[in-house]
Amino acid sequence: MRYADGPGARCEVFVAAPVERVWELVTDIALPARLSPELRRVAWLDGADGPAVGARFEGHNSRKDMPDWRTVSEVTELTGVTEPAGVTEPAGPHGRHVFAWGVMDADGRYGEPVSDLAGALARWRFELTSEDGGTRLCQSVVVGPGRSGASLYIDAEPELEERIVDFRLNELRTGMTATLDGIKSLAEQPS
């Protein structure tokens, strides 16, 4: 698969906890920083203090083979959420709850700075569905079309593009598995 094709990965887990408990965890943007092998810290931007469509947050990432980097993300979808006033947005198709965001290279680390979702370097998504008294939790990512760290490796060795993309998707699957397992463990703990 080529980078321009918008490659992606998806992982899922069954969580023996109600959707409301799992939703509370996946919409806590600080939680993945405790679970992910790359993401180190996050913070809401522009006065936002929680998820809402259009809200932005920054993420700080680190890997042993690259200098640290910062991204800016924007929430693109939020369905099934209970608003503070007690009004519930309808769940998406099939009763699905969704929290999704696009990640941008706002600092121009991999090329020109990007502040528009059309140039996102990745789009992330959590989907939660009630299942057998618990929750089916899925996390997915689609890479591109904006430039990312993988783009630098592809620029250096274009003949290896498919292997580079495959390697990066495997890294992302490893991170998603760690995140999902961590959420599952937290959600299933007795209150």
Secondary structure, DSSP 8 states (H G I E B T S, - for coil): --GGG--EEEEEEEESS-HHHHHHHHT-TTHHHHH-SSEEEEEE-TT--S--TT-EEEEEEEETTEEEEEEEEEEEEEES-B-TTS-B----GGG-EEEEEEEE-TT-SSSS---SGGG-SEEEEEEEEEETTEEEEEEEEEE-SS--HHHHHHHH-GGGHHHHHHHHHHHHHHHHHHHHHHHHHHHHS--
